[in-house]
């Protein structure tokens, strides 16, 4: 699956520590979280007296110069990578969001999405703030600003604002002297806590901790507020925890060198492949992953099935990492500009191609066509998650339900659309079992249609799918 089909909203990173180059550390933290967002990047720092910030469009390495990092002095920093959404690219969407005056400025970074902002809008209207045109993240910051103006401390403002938030949020907030991390009661989006030279680091994923030399301590708990200031670190539970990590973090979003719920993402993805091989043993000559996410899956499938693994698709990692619009002919090439088949691996072979998910199906269809054109005699398409039949409302940029291939087509119809010899999805039960984590610890809403946090007014966007697909299939042997 590829970023043009599905995207995560963002990644957040924060540092508190005297004697640490907090902005530089945050830069390298965001660099490690680049996979979570490529539209814009930003960092705000605080030195006890004031906040400074710098943000811009593009990749982390494009947004910041050495001079920018040096100007962001202080002992507190928060940073953000934003994913490009359908609404287009605008610098005013970039985070951190800075609000307040010089006395009570705060910087906020948010990973997640509030499907309902009704309570926030009503509160802001009542306080004389017009929420029209504001993003959910900006509304959260404005609500905090209201409480700060009324004399609340930052932690008091967070506690007062928390009940107004309906949805998924892993948020970092910096004032001139305090850093706060807060997570929704379900902990749908990940957030890690680490230590570094007497200071503390927060990160959307644990993979960003190793490059900066931080030592993982634990996850920020669902419903928890962690406050770091001159007195040290303290924690308060703002709501009862009802852990429901988005299982898509294991399927696709997180880097393989991250750990979630105490599990290695790499090992879980490999287990997906092992489970796929048990559910769908194929007669094939070669197993080929769609890079990058599916590589551990293909390793697991090949090991369990005994079918050799080959890298039959080469990926140009940099094709879309530029603001130069592709020439029309290149644009028409689409997937072919990103993936190139290695004919020697494919020609005359029965190919089992492994991917992590199918969203609209347009990319998958082009991959199947590409493999046949490269001389494959058969193309068996294996997917390491169940069919996606419901949209996400918690911070993943999913298409509308009607644009999801599995919401409108049965598995056999999807196979015909892709043009594949066969199409097999990992069963829902197989996916859960492969994680080694109890099912009740996950949100799997895009597979099941069960939303652990009330999506309120957005529920009207969901229709009962007419497709005869159950998320608990009995695997058919191929």
VMD Tcl script that draws the C-alpha trace (Angstrom):
set ca {
  {0.00 0.00 0.00}
  {1.24 3.46 -0.74}
  {0.98 6.98 0.57}
  {-1.23 8.14 -2.27}
  {-3.85 5.66 -1.03}
  {-3.72 6.16 2.71}
  {-1.92 8.48 5.06}
  {-1.24 9.10 8.70}
  {-1.91 12.62 9.93}
  {1.40 13.23 11.69}
  {4.21 12.49 14.13}
  {5.11 14.40 17.30}
  {8.34 14.68 19.26}
  {9.26 16.65 22.38}
  {12.25 17.18 24.70}
  {12.68 18.70 28.17}
  {16.19 18.94 29.58}
  {18.68 21.47 30.91}
  {21.98 21.26 29.08}
  {20.43 19.47 26.09}
  {20.31 20.89 22.59}
  {16.57 20.36 22.54}
  {15.83 21.76 19.07}
  {18.64 19.70 17.49}
  {17.41 16.56 19.24}
  {13.86 17.31 18.09}
  {15.08 17.79 14.50}
  {16.62 14.31 14.51}
  {13.53 12.90 16.23}
  {11.33 14.30 13.47}
  {13.81 13.00 10.90}
  {13.21 9.48 12.28}
  {9.43 10.08 12.18}
  {9.44 11.35 8.59}
  {7.36 8.34 7.47}
  {4.43 9.72 9.50}
  {4.21 12.94 7.51}
  {5.91 14.68 4.60}
  {3.80 17.80 4.00}
  {5.22 20.16 6.61}
  {7.46 20.21 9.64}
  {7.94 22.54 12.57}
  {9.68 22.99 15.93}
  {8.98 25.36 18.83}
  {11.43 25.87 21.70}
  {11.19 27.58 25.09}
  {13.88 28.90 27.43}
  {11.88 29.83 30.54}
  {11.13 33.34 29.29}
  {9.70 32.98 25.81}
  {8.78 30.65 22.93}
  {10.44 30.62 19.52}
  {9.31 28.60 16.51}
  {10.17 27.73 12.94}
  {8.06 25.74 10.49}
  {7.76 25.26 6.77}
  {6.47 23.12 3.95}
  {8.27 19.94 2.92}
  {10.53 17.36 4.51}
  {12.36 17.95 7.79}
  {15.68 18.27 5.95}
  {14.20 20.93 3.63}
  {12.52 23.02 6.34}
  {15.45 23.55 8.72}
  {18.91 25.00 8.26}
  {21.71 24.96 10.83}
  {20.90 28.63 11.50}
  {17.23 27.76 12.21}
  {18.21 25.11 14.75}
  {20.69 27.44 16.47}
  {17.98 30.12 16.80}
  {15.67 27.71 18.65}
  {17.41 27.96 22.01}
  {16.08 26.75 25.35}
  {15.51 23.61 27.38}
  {12.06 22.65 26.02}
  {11.11 21.79 22.43}
  {8.15 20.25 20.62}
  {8.14 19.22 16.96}
  {5.66 17.99 14.39}
  {5.55 16.32 10.97}
  {2.27 16.69 9.12}
  {0.86 14.31 6.58}
  {-0.51 15.75 3.35}
  {-4.30 15.51 3.24}
  {-6.81 15.92 0.43}
  {-7.44 19.57 1.34}
  {-4.12 20.64 -0.11}
  {-0.91 22.00 1.33}
  {-0.97 25.21 3.33}
  {1.60 26.60 5.74}
  {-1.18 27.65 8.12}
  {-1.96 23.95 8.61}
  {1.62 23.32 9.75}
  {2.31 22.78 13.44}
  {3.33 23.62 16.17}
  {0.30 25.85 16.68}
  {1.36 28.91 18.68}
  {-1.27 30.88 20.61}
  {-1.34 33.48 23.35}
  {0.60 36.61 24.09}
  {4.23 36.90 25.18}
  {3.29 36.23 28.81}
  {1.28 33.05 28.30}
  {2.26 31.63 24.92}
  {1.92 27.90 24.26}
  {2.95 25.64 21.38}
  {0.80 22.58 20.61}
  {1.45 19.54 18.38}
  {-1.24 16.93 17.77}
  {-1.30 13.44 16.29}
  {-4.80 12.14 15.74}
  {-8.21 13.50 14.81}
  {-11.38 14.61 16.58}
  {-14.31 13.31 14.50}
  {-16.63 15.51 16.56}
  {-15.73 19.07 17.54}
  {-19.25 20.07 18.63}
  {-18.36 20.38 22.33}
  {-15.21 22.39 21.55}
  {-17.07 24.72 19.17}
  {-19.85 25.33 21.71}
  {-17.28 26.12 24.42}
  {-15.33 28.51 22.19}
  {-18.50 30.30 21.03}
  {-19.45 30.78 24.69}
  {-16.04 32.39 25.33}
  {-16.22 34.76 22.37}
  {-13.90 32.79 20.08}
  {-15.19 32.07 16.55}
  {-14.22 28.47 15.69}
  {-15.27 28.76 12.04}
  {-12.54 27.53 9.74}
  {-10.35 26.30 12.59}
  {-8.81 22.81 12.55}
  {-9.48 20.48 15.47}
  {-5.87 21.06 16.63}
  {-6.30 24.85 16.54}
  {-9.57 24.57 18.49}
  {-7.81 22.57 21.22}
  {-5.09 25.22 21.45}
  {-7.66 28.04 21.56}
  {-9.57 26.30 24.37}
  {-6.34 25.96 26.36}
  {-5.69 29.64 25.71}
  {-9.07 30.60 27.15}
  {-8.31 28.83 30.44}
  {-4.79 30.31 30.59}
  {-6.20 33.82 30.15}
  {-8.63 33.09 32.99}
  {-5.66 32.37 35.26}
  {-5.30 28.59 35.05}
  {-1.88 26.96 35.04}
  {-1.08 24.93 31.92}
  {-1.84 21.61 33.64}
  {-5.14 23.01 34.98}
  {-6.02 24.24 31.48}
  {-5.33 20.77 30.03}
  {-7.51 19.13 32.71}
  {-10.36 21.58 32.00}
  {-10.12 21.18 28.22}
  {-9.77 17.38 28.24}
  {-13.53 16.59 28.61}
  {-14.26 18.69 25.49}
  {-12.13 16.42 23.27}
  {-13.98 13.63 21.45}
  {-11.63 11.55 19.34}
  {-8.05 10.37 19.07}
  {-5.23 12.56 20.31}
  {-1.63 12.23 21.34}
  {-0.72 15.83 22.13}
  {2.38 17.66 23.34}
  {2.06 21.20 24.70}
  {4.96 23.48 25.63}
  {4.78 26.72 27.57}
  {7.84 28.82 28.41}
  {8.66 26.53 31.36}
  {6.54 23.35 31.13}
  {6.10 20.40 28.77}
  {2.89 18.34 28.92}
  {1.97 15.12 27.11}
  {-1.62 13.92 27.04}
  {-3.35 10.97 25.38}
  {-6.99 10.13 24.70}
  {-8.65 7.51 26.98}
  {-8.28 4.82 24.29}
  {-4.68 5.63 23.35}
  {-5.56 5.15 19.68}
  {-2.40 6.86 18.44}
  {0.92 5.84 20.05}
  {3.10 7.99 22.31}
  {6.34 6.92 24.03}
  {8.19 8.39 27.03}
  {11.98 8.14 27.39}
  {14.81 9.54 29.49}
  {17.91 11.35 28.26}
  {20.74 12.75 30.43}
  {18.43 13.71 33.28}
  {15.78 15.05 30.90}
  {12.78 13.51 29.17}
  {11.77 12.77 25.60}
  {8.33 12.08 24.09}
  {7.88 10.53 20.66}
  {5.06 9.18 18.50}
  {7.17 6.06 18.00}
  {10.01 4.41 19.86}
  {12.06 4.20 16.62}
  {12.93 7.90 17.04}
  {14.45 7.39 20.51}
  {17.51 5.32 19.56}
  {18.95 7.89 17.09}
  {18.97 10.62 19.77}
  {20.37 8.34 22.47}
  {17.21 8.34 24.62}
  {16.25 5.34 26.74}
  {12.66 4.13 26.43}
  {10.84 4.18 29.77}
  {7.22 3.39 28.92}
  {4.24 4.41 26.84}
  {2.21 7.40 27.97}
  {-0.91 5.66 29.26}
  {-4.32 6.14 27.63}
  {-6.11 8.92 29.50}
  {-2.89 10.09 31.16}
  {-1.38 13.57 31.46}
  {2.39 13.71 32.02}
  {3.77 17.05 33.22}
  {7.50 17.90 33.10}
  {8.88 21.10 34.62}
  {11.65 22.25 36.99}
  {10.20 20.02 39.72}
  {10.64 16.92 37.55}
  {8.09 14.57 36.03}
  {4.66 13.85 37.45}
  {1.60 12.13 36.08}
  {-2.15 12.29 36.52}
  {-4.85 10.05 35.11}
  {-7.48 12.38 33.59}
  {-9.84 9.64 32.40}
  {-10.25 5.91 32.93}
  {-8.03 4.04 30.50}
  {-9.79 1.96 27.84}
  {-6.79 0.87 25.75}
  {-7.59 0.59 22.03}
  {-4.42 1.15 20.01}
  {-5.16 1.40 16.29}
  {-4.09 -1.97 14.90}
  {-3.15 -0.19 11.67}
  {-0.02 0.98 13.47}
  {1.14 -2.68 13.31}
  {-0.23 -3.26 9.81}
  {1.24 -0.23 8.07}
  {2.10 3.03 9.81}
  {4.79 2.37 12.37}
  {8.38 1.74 11.37}
  {9.50 -1.91 11.75}
  {12.09 -0.92 14.36}
  {9.41 0.51 16.67}
  {7.79 -1.27 19.62}
  {4.08 -0.99 20.39}
  {2.37 -2.51 23.44}
  {5.69 -4.15 24.24}
  {5.79 -5.92 20.85}
  {8.30 -5.52 18.01}
  {6.52 -4.18 14.92}
  {8.96 -6.17 12.76}
  {8.18 -9.45 14.56}
  {4.42 -8.85 14.39}
  {4.60 -8.20 10.64}
  {6.68 -11.34 10.20}
  {4.01 -13.22 12.16}
  {1.38 -11.82 9.77}
  {3.31 -13.53 6.97}
  {3.61 -16.81 8.86}
  {-0.14 -16.75 9.53}
  {-0.89 -15.93 5.87}
  {1.17 -18.95 4.79}
  {-0.79 -21.18 7.18}
  {-4.14 -19.83 6.00}
  {-3.26 -19.73 2.29}
  {-0.52 -22.17 1.24}
  {0.25 -21.48 -2.42}
  {2.00 -23.33 -5.22}
  {4.32 -20.56 -6.34}
  {7.94 -20.12 -7.42}
  {8.80 -16.84 -5.72}
  {7.53 -14.55 -2.95}
  {7.88 -10.81 -3.68}
  {7.11 -8.02 -1.19}
  {5.75 -4.62 -2.17}
  {8.35 -2.39 -0.48}
  {8.67 -1.24 2.26}
  {6.04 -2.23 4.82}
  {5.39 -5.73 3.45}
  {9.02 -6.88 3.50}
  {8.83 -8.48 7.00}
  {5.50 -10.06 6.01}
  {7.05 -11.63 2.92}
  {9.98 -12.89 5.01}
  {7.51 -14.64 7.31}
  {5.48 -16.05 4.43}
  {8.57 -17.37 2.63}
  {9.99 -18.94 5.80}
  {6.74 -20.72 6.64}
  {5.88 -21.79 3.07}
  {9.38 -22.72 1.91}
  {8.93 -20.60 -1.23}
  {12.04 -18.50 -1.92}
  {11.90 -14.77 -1.21}
  {13.19 -12.32 -3.84}
  {13.10 -8.54 -4.10}
  {11.25 -8.43 -7.40}
  {10.15 -4.80 -7.13}
  {12.72 -2.02 -6.75}
  {11.49 1.22 -5.17}
  {12.63 4.74 -5.92}
  {12.28 6.20 -2.42}
  {12.66 9.81 -3.56}
  {10.30 10.14 -6.52}
  {7.65 12.22 -4.72}
  {9.93 13.99 -2.25}
  {10.17 17.18 -4.24}
  {8.06 20.27 -4.82}
  {8.80 20.12 -8.55}
  {5.63 18.87 -10.24}
  {6.30 15.78 -12.38}
  {6.23 16.28 -16.14}
  {2.87 15.07 -17.52}
  {4.30 11.89 -19.06}
  {5.96 10.97 -15.74}
  {2.75 11.76 -13.86}
  {0.89 9.39 -16.18}
  {3.37 6.66 -15.29}
  {2.10 6.81 -11.68}
  {3.17 3.69 -9.79}
  {5.74 2.85 -12.46}
  {7.71 5.94 -11.47}
  {7.96 4.58 -7.92}
  {8.28 0.81 -8.50}
  {10.29 -1.01 -11.12}
  {9.96 -4.77 -11.71}
  {13.15 -6.82 -11.81}
  {12.38 -8.96 -14.84}
  {14.99 -11.63 -14.03}
  {13.17 -12.43 -10.77}
  {9.68 -12.49 -12.32}
  {9.79 -13.83 -15.90}
  {8.17 -17.23 -16.33}
  {7.48 -17.51 -12.57}
  {4.37 -18.10 -10.50}
  {4.62 -15.01 -8.31}
  {3.16 -14.53 -4.84}
  {3.18 -10.76 -4.26}
  {2.67 -9.57 -0.67}
  {1.27 -6.19 0.40}
  {0.00 -4.87 3.73}
  {-3.47 -3.67 2.69}
  {-5.74 -2.66 -0.17}
  {-7.52 0.70 0.03}
  {-8.87 1.96 -3.32}
  {-7.08 -0.83 -5.17}
  {-5.66 1.38 -7.93}
  {-2.04 0.81 -6.89}
  {-2.55 -2.94 -6.39}
  {-4.10 -3.23 -9.83}
  {-1.11 -1.50 -11.44}
  {1.31 -3.78 -9.57}
  {-0.48 -6.89 -10.85}
  {-0.38 -5.49 -14.40}
  {3.31 -4.64 -14.00}
  {4.18 -8.18 -12.86}
  {2.35 -9.81 -15.77}
  {4.04 -7.41 -18.21}
  {7.39 -8.45 -16.70}
  {6.58 -12.04 -17.68}
  {4.97 -13.60 -14.60}
  {2.94 -16.70 -15.49}
  {0.70 -16.29 -12.41}
  {0.26 -13.43 -9.93}
  {-1.16 -14.38 -6.55}
  {-1.92 -11.27 -4.44}
  {-1.57 -11.77 -0.68}
  {-2.64 -9.09 1.81}
  {-1.46 -9.07 5.43}
  {-4.67 -7.54 6.79}
  {-8.40 -8.11 6.28}
  {-10.38 -6.06 3.73}
  {-10.80 -2.38 4.70}
  {-14.55 -1.79 4.53}
  {-14.99 1.21 6.83}
  {-13.32 4.66 6.92}
  {-11.19 5.79 9.83}
  {-12.03 8.87 11.89}
  {-9.08 8.86 14.29}
  {-6.28 10.49 12.34}
  {-5.78 8.34 9.26}
  {-6.55 10.05 5.99}
  {-8.86 7.37 4.59}
  {-11.07 7.81 1.55}
  {-14.85 7.95 1.88}
  {-16.42 4.53 2.36}
  {-17.68 4.38 -1.22}
  {-14.08 4.70 -2.48}
  {-12.84 1.71 -0.46}
  {-12.57 -1.23 -2.84}
  {-13.69 -3.80 -0.26}
  {-16.76 -1.73 0.70}
  {-18.20 -2.12 -2.79}
  {-16.82 -5.44 -4.04}
  {-16.64 -9.03 -2.81}
  {-13.25 -10.77 -2.66}
  {-13.90 -12.47 -6.02}
  {-14.93 -9.13 -7.57}
  {-11.79 -7.51 -6.14}
  {-9.68 -10.30 -7.64}
  {-11.26 -9.64 -11.05}
  {-10.68 -5.88 -10.67}
  {-7.00 -6.42 -9.81}
  {-6.59 -8.95 -12.62}
  {-4.79 -11.33 -10.23}
  {-4.66 -15.12 -10.48}
  {-5.84 -15.25 -6.86}
  {-6.45 -12.76 -4.04}
  {-6.23 -13.66 -0.37}
  {-6.57 -11.52 2.76}
  {-5.27 -12.41 6.20}
  {-8.26 -13.30 8.34}
  {-9.28 -10.94 11.12}
  {-8.61 -13.61 13.73}
  {-5.24 -14.41 12.13}
  {-4.25 -10.74 12.26}
  {-5.18 -10.41 15.95}
  {-3.48 -13.69 16.93}
  {-0.28 -12.71 15.09}
  {0.14 -9.63 17.32}
  {0.24 -11.67 20.53}
  {-1.94 -8.95 22.12}
  {-5.54 -9.49 23.32}
  {-8.18 -8.33 20.84}
  {-9.76 -5.97 23.37}
  {-6.56 -3.85 23.39}
  {-7.12 -2.76 19.79}
  {-9.24 -0.47 17.68}
  {-9.85 -2.27 14.39}
  {-12.61 0.03 13.20}
  {-11.66 0.07 9.51}
  {-12.11 -3.72 9.43}
  {-15.08 -4.13 11.80}
  {-16.98 -0.83 11.76}
  {-16.82 -0.73 15.56}
  {-15.62 2.71 16.72}
  {-14.41 2.70 20.35}
  {-14.69 6.50 20.62}
  {-18.12 7.84 19.60}
  {-17.87 9.39 16.12}
  {-21.16 11.23 16.76}
  {-22.26 13.32 13.76}
  {-19.82 11.47 11.45}
  {-21.78 8.21 11.90}
  {-24.06 9.25 9.03}
  {-21.10 8.76 6.67}
  {-21.13 5.02 7.39}
  {-23.43 2.67 5.52}
  {-23.99 -1.00 6.17}
  {-21.89 -2.63 3.49}
  {-23.77 -4.90 1.11}
  {-20.67 -6.93 0.36}
  {-20.85 -10.51 1.57}
  {-17.66 -10.33 3.58}
  {-17.25 -11.22 7.22}
  {-14.14 -10.13 9.12}
  {-13.95 -13.71 10.47}
  {-13.60 -15.78 7.28}
  {-12.87 -19.45 7.08}
  {-9.65 -19.55 5.08}
  {-9.96 -21.32 1.75}
  {-6.99 -23.34 0.65}
  {-5.55 -22.27 -2.66}
}
mol new
graphics top color blue
foreach p $ca { graphics top sphere $p radius 0.5 }
foreach p [lrange $ca 0 end-1] q [lrange $ca 1 end] { graphics top cylinder $p $q radius 0.2 }
display resetview
